[in-house]
Amino acid sequence: MVNLIDVLLAGAVGLVMFVLGLSLTRQDYLDLVLHPKPILVGLFGQIILLPLVALGLVALFPIPSAFKVGFIILSVCPGGTTSGVITYLLRGNVAMSLSLTVLNSLISLLTIPLIISVALRIFHLPEVTVVMPMGEMMSHIFLVTILPVLLGMAVRRGWSDLSMKLQLPLKGVMLVILAFVFGIKFFASGNQGGAELEDSEMFLLFPMAVLFNVVGFVAAVFWSSVTRLSSELRLTAAIEIAVQNSSLAMLIAGTLLKSQDMLKPSLVYAMTSFWETLLLGYLYKRRVGKQK
C-alpha cells in the first residue's frame, strides 16, 4: 500500500510540475542565470532566515522540546510543489520558484543534518545522526520535478497556442490534484511514524503552525524588500520561503529520527500551509496594487 501511495503522489506531483512547465520558456530561466540576485536572496531566506525565525518562535512558546525540534525540521526543508502552484496561481515568477525548490533541495542534503544536530543539542534531546537518502532524493527531484517541467516547456515551445489556451482550465485541474495530494498525505501520515494527534496537542500546535507560516512570510517580504527585489520577485521569494515540504519533514521526523512527536508539527502544518499562504499572497498583492 505504501508503494502505491508513493506512486500516486509522484504521479500527481509530476503532473502538476508539467502544468507549471507549460507556463515557462527558456528565456525565463536565462534571465535568472544572467541576473541571479533573486535566487541568492531566496536561498539565504530559506537556508538562514527561516530557521532563525523558527528558533525564535519556539523559544518564546512553552511547548515540548520534541515539538520545537519538529518546527526546526520544517524550517530547514526546501519548498515543494505547493510553493510552485501558489506562485503560479498568484502570477509570481514560476521559474524562480521552481529554481529555488530544486537548488535548495540539493543544498538541504548538507544543511538538514547539520541544523537538526544543532537543534537536538539546543533542546537537550538525544542526538541522532541524520543520514539523508541522497540518491533517492536526487532521482526524485529529477523525475518528479525537473523532467516534467522540461516536458511542459517543450510542449509550450512546440504548441504555444494550445498550451496558452490550456493554462486557464488547467489551474482548476491543479487545485483538484493538489487536494488529492494533500488528502493522501494526511491519511497516509501514519505510515511515516504513526503519529496520532490528541486534542490538547492540536490546541498547542495549530496556532504555532499558523504563526510559523505568517511570520515566515512577513520576514521573507521584509528581507526581499531590503534587498530591493521587485514586487513580483518579493511575492515569489515570500511564498518559497514560507512554504515548506511537509512530506520531507515527516520523513525526517518519523522515519529517520523515529519520533512521532517531532512529526506532529509537520502534520498540523500540512493542513493549513497551502490555504494560509495563498491568502497571505493574495493580501500582499492587493496591498502592492493599491500602492501603485
N, C-alpha and C positions, 0 to 999 in steps of 0.2 A: 504493500500500500504506500509506503514511504516513497518508493521508486516512482510509482505512478503520480503521486503528488508532485515530486520533483520535476517530472517530465511535463506535467500540466503547467506548472509555474514557469518553467523555462520557455515553453511554447508561447504562453500568454505574454510574458515579458518580451520575448523576441518579436512577437507581432506588434507590440506597442513601439518597440525600437524601430521597426520597419516603417511604421506610420510616421514617426518623427523624422526618419531619414527622407521621406517624401517632401518634407518642407525645406530641405537643405541643398546647397550647391557647394561645389568645390571652393568657390570664392569665399564662402562663409568661413571656412577653415583657414584659407590662405590669409585672410585678414587677421586672424588670431595669431598666426605664425609671424606675420610682419609686425604686429602690434601686440606683444604678449603680456602687456601690463595687466589687463583684466584677469588673465589666467593666474598670474603671480599673486594678485590681490585676493582672488578666490581661494587659492591654495593656502595662503597664510591664514585666511579666515577659518578654513576647515581644520588645518593641522594645529594651529596655535591658539587662535582666538576662541573657538568653540569649547575646547577642553578647559580653558581658563574660565569661561562662563559657567560651565558645568561644575567645576570645582568650587567656584564662588557660591553658586546656588546651594549645593548640597552641604556646604559648610554652614549655611545660615539656618537650615531646617533640621529639626531633631528626628531624623528617620534612621532606621537601622543601617549599619555600615555596609551590609551587602547591597541594599538598595542604592546607597550612594555610589558604590563601585559600578552598579548597573547603569546609572546615568553617565558615569565616566566612560564606560564601554560604548554607550550610544554616541557620545560626543566624538569618539575617535574613529567611528565608522564613516566611510565615504557616503556621498549621496547615492541614490539608486534610481530606479525607473520613475518613482514618484516625482522627484525633483524635475526631471526632464518633461514629464507630462504637464506639471503645473506651469513650468516656464512656457511651454507650447500654448497652453490654454490662455495664458495672460500676455502672450505675444512678447515674451522676452527673447533673449539671444540663445536659441536652442543649441547652436554649435558650441557656444561657450559652456553651457550646462553639461552637455554630453562629454566635452573635453575634460572638464573638471571631474566628472564622475569617473572616467577611465583613468586619468592621471592619479587622482587621489586613491583610487582602488589599488593601484600598483604601489604607490608610496606607503599606503597603510599596512602593507605586508611587513614593513620595518617598524613603523610608528606604533601600531597597535600593541605588539608585545611589550615594547618599552614603556609606554604610558600606562598600560594596565599593571605592569610590575610596580611602577611608582605608586599608583593608586592603592594597590594592596598593602604597600608599606605604610602609606599615609594613614589609612584607616585600620591598621593593625589586624589585618586578616592574613591567614596562612598564604604564603607565596606559592604560586603555581607557575611553572614555565609554560608560556603560551606558544605553541608551535603552529603557525598559520599554514594551512594546506595550500602552499604556493602554486603548485602545478594545477591543482583543481580550480583555484580562483582565477588564474591566468587564462585557462581554457574556457572557463565560464564567461569571463569578460569578453573574450574574442567571439565565442559562439552566440552568446545571448545579447551582447551589446554592439560590438564593433561590426560584425558581419551583417546583421540585419539592417543597421544604419547604412552601411555601404550599399547594400542591395536596394534600399529605398532611394538613395541618392542616384543609383544607376537607373532606376525606373524613372525618376524625376528628369534625368538628363535625356533619356530615350523617348519618353512620352510625357513631355512637360505639360501640355494642355490637359491631358487626362489626370495627371497627378494633382494639378491645381483644382480641378473640379471635385476630386475625391476628398480633398482635405476637410471641407466643412462637415459632410456626413461622417467622416472617419473620427471627428472629435467625439461624437456621441458613442461610437463604437469603442473608442479608447476608454471612456468612462465606464462602460459596461465591463470591459476586460479588466480594468483596474479594480472594480468592485469584486469581480470574480477572484482576482489575485488576493485581495485583502481577506475575502471570505476563507479561502484555502489557508492563508497564513494563520488566521485566527483559530480555525477549528483543528489545524494540524500542529499548533504550537506545543501541544502536549508531547509530541514526538521529539521535541528539542529540549527536553529537560523535565517534562511532566508538571509544569507549573500550574497550580490551581490558585486563583485569586480569591481571598476571603474579602468580605465587605469592608473590614477595618483596613485591609491593605489597599483596596481600591480608594478608600477615603484619603489615605496618605499619598498614594501615587498619582491619582488623577490630576489634582491641582499642580503637583510638581511637573508632570509631563506637559501640561498646558503651559506652565510658566517657562519651562525649559525651551519650548518651541518659540514662545513670544519673545523672550529675552534674547535668544539666539538670533531671531530675525531682526530685531531692533538693533542689536550690536553689529550685525552684518551691514545693515543700512548705514549706520554711523561710520563704520570702518571704510566702506566703499565711497561714502561721501567725502571723508577726509582725504582719501586717495584720488579724489576728483574723477571718478568714473561717471559716465553719462547715466541718465535716469534709467534707461533700458538695461544697462550693464549692472547698475546698482540693484535693480529688481532681481536680475538673474543671479547675482552673487548672493543676495539675501536668501533667495529660495534654496540655492545649492548648499549654503552654509547651514541653514536652519533645518533642512530635511535630511534625516539620516537613514541609512539602510538598516531597518529594524530586523530584517531576516538575518543579516550577518551578525548583528548584535546578539540575537537569540542563539545563533550557532555558537558564538564565542562563549556566552554565559552558560548555556545549557549543555553543550557538548564538550567544548574544550576545557572549561572551568568546572563543569558538572555542578553548577549551583542553580537551583530553582529560584532562589531569592534574587540573585543577580539578573536572572532572566525576566523577572516580573516588570521592571520599569519599561523594558522594550515592548512587552506585550501590551501594556496600557498605552504607551506612546504610539504604537501601530494603529490603535483605534481612532486616534484623534489627529495625527500629524497632517494627513493629506488635506482634510477639510479646513483645518485651522490655518495652515499655510496658504491655501487657496484664498481664504478670506483676508488674511493679512496682506497678501499680494494685491488683491483687488482694492483694498482700502488704500494701500500705498499708491497704486496707480491713480485712483481718484484724487488723492491729495496732490500728487505731482501735476495732474491735469488741471486742477484749479489754480495752481501757482503760475501756469504758463499764460 
